[in-house]
Amino acid sequence: MKTSHLLLLVSSFLFIGFLNAQDITVSNLEEYNAAISKVSTGGTIILKNGEWKDAKLSAYGNGTAENPIIVKAETPGEVILTGSSSLSIYGNYVIVSGLWFKDGKTNEKFVVQFRKNSNEFANNCRFTNSTISYFDVADDNIKNHWVDMWGKNNRVDHNNFTGKTSAGTTLVVWLKGEEHIENNHKIDYNYFGQRPDLGENGGETIRIGTSDNSMKSSKTLVESNTFKQCDGEIEIISNKSGDNIFRNNLFIESKGTLTLRHGNNALVEGNVFLGNNVSQTGGIRIINEGHIVRNNLLIGLAGNDYRGPIVLMNGVPNSPLNRYNQVNNVDIQNNTIINCGPMTFGGGKNDELSLAPINTVFANNIITNTNSTKILETVDSVDGITFSGNIVDSEAMVNSQYFTKASIDWALLKSLPMPTDNNDALKSVTKTSKSPLKDITDSARDPYVAGAFNLNNTKIPRAIIARTGPGWQPNIVAPVTKPEDLIVEPGIGTLSKVFSKAKDGDIITLKAGVYEFNKGLKTGKNITILGSGDGNTVFKMQDDIENPFTYFIRINEGGALTLKNITFDATHNQPPKYAIVSPDKMESTMYTLNAENCTFKNFTTQNGGSIFKAYEGTLASSLTFKNCEFSDSFRGLNLSYDKDNLGKYSALEISIDNCVFKNIEEFAVNYIRNTPNVNIEGGKLIVTNSVFDKVANEEKGRTLITNGIHDVTIKNSAFVNSYKAQTPINLQGLNNVISNCLFDDNGYPKITKGAKEIDLIFKSPRWEDKDNYIPSKKSPLLKDNNGKALIGLTH
């Protein structure tokens, strides 16, 4: 017996020694490549702390569950991969841990991929306890991903992904090939940090599948992750495959939605969305069939339309894979929605998106609003939706066929509102066959009540208390970037490639020629675009474009756009409606536009079109137009969409200096404020040395519409050739003044409520060059002849 015990003890020591012998420490890529083959069936490689520059690591082999291949940092977070570093994981049971990809510029389409090539993939592998931050691309033409998941049964967990500014989704699950179907991947306990608005599609944080493979089953689990300020695009998560689960995730101030874009049978449960009233923050957008959306908590989401807290989209008849399948057989139950924007049912309805949701249940949800905002926008028929047991606590008007109004008694649990037991209305609802047996905290529902929580709940939802990110704390600081002067050649889409990458302070210089747009551009940065200076830098829509766009440029919240020496020409068989638009409606963070020596022409779309449009609820700090021409268009500058909102207006100040408005069918400027007293401060318009030629030439036409604007100054300007118009201007209020202006065949201004008119001239302007508005020597426009100041263009 003693001998056998001794042999066993010796054998144990030999086994331990064997395992230790497999722990190989390496300090550079050459040593690593030599070591990886030595642990091909199990063992550990330890990377020495320090900077690993341009290190292309391959972690591979055939480990087992009991004896995996491990590649890890000597100290988690202190192995820093920089430059064009990347990681490929493939084989079986390979684990990579503790790395930090930091401030690099990769020349690959990935930073981490779960494959070697198109034939060799990873199975049962893991990327964990690591960070990727501000890892850019070396070539702007590369649309890269930080993590590409291939194979089956792989896991990405406890990582931090912050600061992706380049084009391409942060993390992608691929289903291209049978090796990746029903993959059972896990994406859990990760922290997805700030991702700024990309300005175009492809800025998702997670995408599972593609439209081409959307009818395939993925069975990917996305669980207990945090998404904070993930603003890359409207789809924070884009579900494009079948049978996926999105559970117990936390979304904080992220401007988008968890979008069930393609694919069927998703389960969305236990997620918490905290918008903190940040504009564009949304909830769950639903397309396709068989989804279950239950036990989710949504608070303070300020988005609407496609970014509402719950959005049911319309579908396309016989939809191709890349469009919108009809919402069918979807169950939405026991969600709690507090102080959010309106839900949208039938979203996107138009001639193509003509199929309203069918066989859908919306039951036993709680919606409460202390601000009395609208609860639901029904864009199309809701006959295919069964409503029951939905309780609304709000002063907002609701349809009693869909909702029951009741006052809900709340108590705070660490600042989270919880319904108390004193809520008989919540107890009166009836279960359905698909009602959840547990609440958002995974507690049994007894009794069954409406909303995500049991009454008198004392548990915090798992989404909020989950420990996400690596076990070490990365001190992530955005790299300092200096403004650049970026030079762009004419062509199709050439500007968009640079525009999406531009940083605050960048100057984009355009050579002479035609820049054909194949999509509208967006910016929330401080950017200057300079044309060639000879009037030959032209923006047009691509001639043979498949999907015409609505606007050339959108200025997002916080953006400051300066344009010089550019011609916007809307001539096209399907012309864009606008040259420039404000942020989307209700996005109230201020923005700025400055246009100088620019021409805007041929914006003729009469269905709401205009050269500039400010959406409802937006606010410009200033809009400045100097030495610009607006011609042959339906409308000029339209800032009228807050007309029904008391006290609201869309710009603090508008300045128009030395500009021409010519052949504009309706108004040159429509800038209004709904106010009971125009003498209450709000809004400022300054028009100087400008010419308005045949603008709003109809009996009730108005050249400048300024209703309710407190401070209006119009001076040294000419209004000509709108011979049908009777009252081109109507000024009201003590701070409204028009002075030293000429009217010819253009009616008479109306001056009331303390407004002033000073030195108005009603004579022919007597042009020497009528096309260029150059006055003759005897013209009353000249200072020498009117005794005041030059009227019209300063040239």
Secondary structure, DSSP 8 states (H G I E B T S, - for coil): -HHHHHHHHHHHHHHHHHHHHTEEEESSHHHHHHHHGGGTTSEEEEE-SEEEET-EEEEEEE--SSS-EEEEESSTT-EEEETT-EEEEEEESEEEESEEEES-EESSSEEEESBSSSS-BEES-EEES-EEES-EESSTT---EEEEE-SBS-EEES-EEE---SSS-SEEE---SGGGTT---EEES-EE--B---SSS---SEEEE-GGGTTSB---EEES-EEESB-SSSEEEEEESBS-EEES-EEES-SSEEEEEE-S--EEES-EEE-TT-TT---EEE-SBS-EEES-EEES----GGGSSEEEE-B-TT--TTS----BS-EEES-EEES---EEEEET-SSSS-B--BSEEEES-EEEESS----EEE-S--TTEEEES-EEEESS---TTT-EE----EEEETTEEEE-S--HHHHT----TT--SB-TTS-B-SS--SSSS-TT-----HHHH---S-SS------------EEEE-SEESHHHHHHTT--TT-EEEE-SEEEEESS-EEE-SEEEEE--SSS-EEEEE-TT-SS--SEEEEE-TT-EEEEES-EEE--SSS--SEEEE-SSTT--S-EEEEEES-EEE----TTT--SEE--TT--EEEEEEES-EEEEES-SEEE-TTTTSBT--SBS-EEEES-EEEEESS-SEEE--B-S-TTSS--EEEEES-EEEEES-STT--SEE-TT-SEEEEES-EEES-TT-S-SBEEESTTEEEES-EEESS---EEETT-EEES-B-S---EEETTTTEE-TT-TTSHHHHSS---S---
